[in-house]
Amino acid sequence: MLEQRIQQHFIDSADLKYQAGPVLSKPIGQAMQALLACVTSGGKILACGAGVSGLLAAQFAAQFVGRFERDRPELAAIALPGDATDPAADTAGASDGDRFARQVRALGQTGDVLLALSVSGQSAAVLAAVEAAHARDMTVVALLGAHGGAIGRALRETDVQVSVPHERALRIHEVHLLALHCLCDGVDAQLLGEQEAST
């Protein structure tokens, strides 16, 4: 019974990724181009995420500054601190709805990119960060769930929205992680040239 349940998780995750690939490849490619244009012109990426998504934002920043799979010069990325344990972080009623926006106002500049993650698309803190980024004339790359929510509606034509077509948070997180890996790999490929996939 337990093993069957575990196997079902693997099947469901693989099915979603297989189905989402053709849908998300174009917006992920657009997001990669936005990040590449930013860092090659001297800009930086500010990454933030609601709740558990903040951990994914931190992982992305670590791989951008350090390395993904290949050694290369450092790329400018900062993960904005949040509270990954706050159960209300990915809702419109987050306890500190201005936490990311304050950091965007302090650190963001024209030409920078805000990488914003929210499964629900309703995070008050992420929405405020998007608005602060727009006020700084920054591009926003938003990784969201199926409906995009208030964050999706706040995006501009020059922004990029990557919406995972699923309802379950854990499945959306899994695809967000894969999308972040695609972004890191794509930027590396553009900067360093193609490389055979390692096994």
Beta strands, then each sheet from edge to edge (+ up, - down):
strand 1: 45-49
strand 2: 77-79
strand 3: 113-118
strand 4: 139-144
strand 5: 160-163
sheet 1: 2+ 1+ 3+ 4+ 5+
end
